[in-house]
Amino acid sequence: MKKIFLFALAAILPFALQAQTKIGHVNFNELVTLLPEMDGVRETMNAANKEAEETFQDMYKEYQAKTQEYQQKESTWSASVKETKAKNIADLEGRLQEFQQNISQELQQQQQQLTAPLVQKVQDGIKKIAKAAGVTVVLDTTSMLYVDEAATVNLMDAARKELGIPADRTIESLQQQMAAQQQK
């Protein structure tokens, strides 16, 4: 009798647990991207990228000028002058490569530092609305292969409201706004 009871309990338990689990879903990346505070991050990163590009261009112009000078005058220089000039050009080339590697890493770190509090804000907002809605699991639709949105609770509207994202702010409207700013 005890075995039959345990078997019945084992068969019913997964269904009972499933009935108690309420699953919700959000698009996490969309929420982070649409946060009004991300506009400031994008502006800061655009400025940093522009500054890095200008610095690189200045360095590259110097490299080009020295390379061009070398090509035009090498036949008139002594061997030691050629060697010195060639070393200077090689040093400039090395600094260009080093700058590209370093600035890429620095810009990534800067973006991570600027977005970390916003990511945390979205995570906290999702937790808050999930608890209020009685949701025990929240899936991120961007990292799931398949989510049956009809069988889960869509928390996007509540999350947008909690995070202060205006209803008319969409990925499409943001892309249009950014494209218009680039054309200026």
C-alpha positions in Angstrom: 0.0 0.0 0.0 2.8 2.3 0.9 4.5 1.7 -2.5 1.3 2.5 -4.4 0.9 5.7 -2.5 4.6 6.7 -3.2 4.1 5.8 -6.9 0.9 7.9 -7.1 2.6 10.8 -5.3 5.6 10.6 -7.7 3.2 10.6 -10.7 1.1 13.5 -9.4 3.9 15.7 -7.9 5.3 17.1 -11.2 1.9 18.1 -12.3 1.1 19.8 -9.0 4.4 21.7 -9.1 3.8 22.7 -12.7 0.4 24.1 -11.8 2.0 26.2 -9.1 4.7 27.6 -11.4 3.7 30.8 -13.2 6.1 31.7 -16.0 6.5 35.1 -17.4 8.6 36.5 -20.3 10.3 39.7 -21.3 12.8 40.9 -23.9 15.6 41.9 -21.6 17.8 43.5 -24.3 14.9 45.6 -25.6 14.2 46.9 -22.1 17.8 47.9 -21.5 18.1 49.5 -25.0 14.9 51.5 -24.5 15.7 52.9 -21.1 15.8 56.6 -21.3 19.2 56.5 -19.4 20.7 54.6 -22.3 20.5 57.8 -24.4 23.2 59.3 -22.1 25.3 56.1 -22.4 25.0 56.2 -26.2 26.0 59.9 -26.3 29.0 59.2 -24.0 30.1 56.3 -26.1 29.6 58.1 -29.4 31.8 60.9 -28.1 34.5 58.5 -26.9 34.4 56.6 -30.2 34.7 59.9 -32.1 37.7 61.0 -30.0 39.4 57.7 -30.5 38.8 57.8 -34.2 40.2 61.3 -34.4 43.3 60.3 -32.4 43.8 57.3 -34.7 43.4 59.4 -37.8 46.0 61.9 -36.5 48.4 59.1 -35.8 47.7 57.5 -39.2 48.3 60.8 -41.0 51.7 61.1 -39.3 52.4 57.5 -40.4 51.4 58.2 -44.0 53.4 61.4 -44.1 56.6 59.6 -42.8 56.0 56.7 -45.2 55.6 59.0 -48.1 58.6 61.0 -47.2 60.6 57.8 -46.9 59.5 56.6 -50.3 60.3 59.9 -52.0 63.7 60.5 -50.3 65.2 57.1 -49.5 67.4 57.2 -52.6 69.1 60.4 -51.3 69.6 59.2 -47.7 72.6 57.5 -46.3 72.2 53.9 -44.9 72.0 55.1 -41.3 69.4 57.7 -42.1 67.3 55.1 -44.0 67.6 52.7 -41.1 66.6 55.4 -38.5 63.6 56.5 -40.7 62.5 52.9 -41.3 62.7 52.2 -37.5 60.6 55.4 -36.8 58.0 54.2 -39.4 57.9 50.7 -37.9 57.5 52.2 -34.4 54.6 54.3 -35.6 53.0 51.3 -37.2 53.4 49.4 -33.9 51.9 52.3 -31.9 48.9 52.4 -34.4 48.3 48.7 -33.8 48.7 49.0 -30.1 46.4 52.0 -30.0 43.7 50.1 -31.9 43.9 47.1 -29.5 44.0 49.2 -26.3 41.3 51.6 -27.3 39.0 48.8 -28.3 39.4 47.2 -24.9 39.0 50.5 -23.1 35.8 51.4 -25.0 34.3 48.0 -24.2 35.2 48.4 -20.5 33.7 51.9 -20.5 30.5 50.7 -22.0 30.3 47.8 -19.5 30.8 50.3 -16.6 28.2 52.6 -17.9 25.6 50.0 -18.7 26.1 47.8 -15.5 23.8 50.0 -13.3 21.2 50.0 -16.1 21.3 46.2 -16.4 20.9 46.0 -12.6 18.0 48.4 -12.8 16.2 46.3 -15.4 16.8 43.1 -13.4 15.5 44.7 -10.2 12.4 46.0 -12.1 11.7 42.6 -13.5 12.0 41.0 -10.1 9.6 43.5 -8.6 6.9 43.2 -11.3 7.3 39.4 -11.4 6.7 39.2 -7.6 3.7 41.5 -7.9 2.2 39.3 -10.7 2.9 36.1 -8.8 5.3 34.9 -11.5 8.0 32.5 -10.2 10.1 32.2 -13.4 10.8 34.9 -16.0 12.3 33.9 -19.3 14.2 36.2 -21.6 12.8 35.8 -25.0 16.1 36.9 -26.6 18.1 33.9 -25.2 15.5 31.2 -25.6 15.1 29.1 -28.7 11.4 29.0 -28.2 8.9 30.5 -25.8 5.2 29.9 -26.1 4.1 33.5 -25.4 0.5 32.4 -25.2 1.3 30.0 -22.3 3.4 32.5 -20.4 2.7 35.9 -18.8 4.0 38.8 -21.0 5.6 41.2 -18.5 6.9 43.7 -21.1 4.2 46.4 -20.5 4.5 46.2 -16.8 8.3 46.2 -17.0 8.3 49.2 -19.4 6.0 51.1 -17.0 8.1 50.1 -13.9 11.3 51.3 -15.7 9.8 54.6 -16.9 10.0 53.7 -20.6 7.4 55.7 -22.5 4.8 53.6 -24.4 5.7 55.3 -27.7 9.4 54.5 -27.4 10.1 51.5 -29.5 13.2 50.0 -31.0 12.1 51.3 -34.4 11.5 54.8 -33.1 14.9 54.7 -31.4 16.6 53.6 -34.6 15.0 56.4 -36.5 16.1 58.9 -33.9 19.6 57.6 -33.9 19.7 57.7 -37.8 18.5 61.3 -37.8 21.2 62.3 -35.3 23.9 60.7 -37.4 22.8 62.7 -40.4 23.3 65.9 -38.6 
